[in-house]
Amino acid sequence: MSEATDTARTRTTARTTAKTGTTARTGTTARTTAPAGTGPGTGPVERYDAVVVGAGAAGLSAALVLGRARRRVAVVDAGEPRNAPAAQLHGYLSRDGVPPSALLAIGREEVARYGVDLIDARVEHIEAAEAAAPAEPAPPAAAPAAPGFTVCLAGGPVLHARRVIVATGLRDGLPELPGLVEGWGRDVLHCPYCHGWEVRDRPLGVLGTHPMAVDQALLLRQWSADVVLIAHTLALAEGDRERLAARGVRVVEGRIVRLVSDDGRLCGVELADGRVVPREAVFVAPQPVPRDTLLFGLGCARDDNGWVATDRTGRTSLSGVWAVGNVADPRAQVVTAAGAGAAAAIALDHDLAQEEVGRALDTLRARRGRASGAAVPA
Ligand SMILES: Cc1cc2nc3c(=O)[nH]c(=O)nc-3n(C[C@H](O)[C@H](O)[C@H](O)COP(=O)(O)OP(=O)(O)OC[C@H]3O[C@@H](n4cnc5c(N)ncnc54)[C@H](O)[C@@H]3O)c2cc1C
């Protein structure tokens, strides 16, 4: 049983955490407030085995596994999932075609069943706690619990977490072209595996705003025979032109000035010389900007690309901190982000269990030592 799990439980469907002042939606077996410490001038602190930051697919999936492992868990979410602009979510087995918000609503309902607290708030920063008291009074000779983390929410509320999972996703840096943001997720797309099927056999464009545009155009031919690469600022090498020609992708030279829509639907790409290339959907390569300030604020190491370094379970270089989903992997789709969250949760639960076994062993040895009158090693 979890160290932070309170013995008393209440049956409720929603509550406001008095201590944090934030709304925490819980399931029908929601727990009462765990033993509280004192926050830095903000009053008592809610104590959790794990705090998950981000309630996208990665964070909710981690919370589901941890809730079912009888851990006391909070998920804090700022409500800005990456795929929100899209009308439908694709490629998630069993949920293909649902609105992205529907998947998250189901996930929230599922984690709430296991008493996970869902807190709608933004985490401002996380600090490694100095020396947190264990959630239950420990016998004098027991080894101290790992200090854990102080999770500070916007507006002042503070949570204590023995372990942290950061699943904050990424932001898509889009090229600055008039009309582009308006169509983002609708007919301005980036991933053919997410939305290629929906625009199959249509006149498609690829905007040459990024070196990835050539590969994107070559790939897109799989979905449509009418693919045009609009060169824009891209300097195409002769080899690129040859590969594009071989694959049946036309190249249109010219600088893009705006995307043209008619009645809310994309109809073309206007060039600086006044030409309009008729297109029903265009693909761009956004710049992925990981929301990783919490991780680097804690001191987690970076990999060679500057992203947070993790092992296969999402464990970072800092003991007790995991990073999963798009914050650690720009290639993660919804289903793989969910898988990464589950893998991290299992690793985290093992880590907690090992700590608990160590403490229990120390307690047992201390008791035996006292009973036999032997000196207890310091
Ligand atoms: C337009 C578009 C369409 C897409 N369509 C598909 C598709 O059809 N199929 C597919 O598989 N993939 C799709 N994707 C990719 C998909 O969005 C990601 O794979 C997925 O969102 C990654 O999940 P995640 O949990 O890592 O991050 P997210 O879903 O982005 O969730 C992160 C959450 O963390 C929260 N957060 C961030 N910082 C904080 C903080 N400091 N405190 C509290 N909360 C915080 C955010 O508000 C957000 O709710 C699409 C992407 C885009 C841009």
The ligand as a Gaussian input file, in Angstrom:
#p B3LYP/6-31G(d) Opt

LIG

0 1
 C       -2.671000      19.635000     -35.268000
 C       -2.160000      18.337000     -34.715000
 C       -2.851000      17.169000     -34.952000
 C       -2.382000      15.956000     -34.470000
 N       -3.074000      14.821000     -34.753000
 C       -2.631000      13.637000     -34.299000
 C       -3.322000      12.441000     -34.617000
 O       -4.336000      12.431000     -35.329000
 N       -2.821000      11.273000     -34.126000
 C       -1.703000      11.226000     -33.353000
 O       -1.316000      10.149000     -32.924000
 N       -1.026000      12.353000     -33.050000
 C       -1.473000      13.548000     -33.483000
 N       -0.786000      14.690000     -33.173000
 C        0.369000      14.606000     -32.252000
 C       -0.169000      14.626000     -30.807000
 O       -0.686000      15.917000     -30.558000
 C        0.913000      14.289000     -29.797000
 O        1.467000      13.033000     -30.148000
 C        0.378000      14.177000     -28.382000
 O       -0.360000      15.315000     -28.046000
 C        1.516000      13.994000     -27.386000
 O        0.960000      13.808000     -26.108000
 P        1.661000      14.416000     -24.808000
 O        0.872000      13.852000     -23.662000
 O        3.105000      14.203000     -24.833000
 O        1.438000      16.010000     -24.899000
 P        0.120000      16.895000     -24.966000
 O       -1.013000      16.141000     -25.531000
 O        0.502000      18.161000     -25.643000
 O       -0.223000      17.192000     -23.442000
 C        0.610000      17.975000     -22.628000
 C       -0.242000      18.632000     -21.560000
 O        0.623000      19.220000     -20.588000
 C        0.084000      20.466000     -20.213000
 N        1.140000      21.325000     -19.657000
 C        2.214000      21.868000     -20.296000
 N        2.970000      22.582000     -19.425000
 C        2.331000      22.504000     -18.225000
 C        2.605000      23.033000     -16.947000
 N        3.692000      23.783000     -16.711000
 N        1.746000      22.778000     -15.943000
 C        0.644000      22.004000     -16.160000
 N        0.342000      21.460000     -17.361000
 C        1.175000      21.700000     -18.378000
 C       -0.499000      21.032000     -21.500000
 O       -1.430000      22.059000     -21.218000
 C       -1.113000      19.775000     -22.105000
 O       -2.456000      19.607000     -21.682000
 C       -1.200000      15.918000     -33.681000
 C       -0.505000      17.094000     -33.451000
 C       -0.958000      18.286000     -33.965000
 C       -0.174000      19.534000     -33.729000

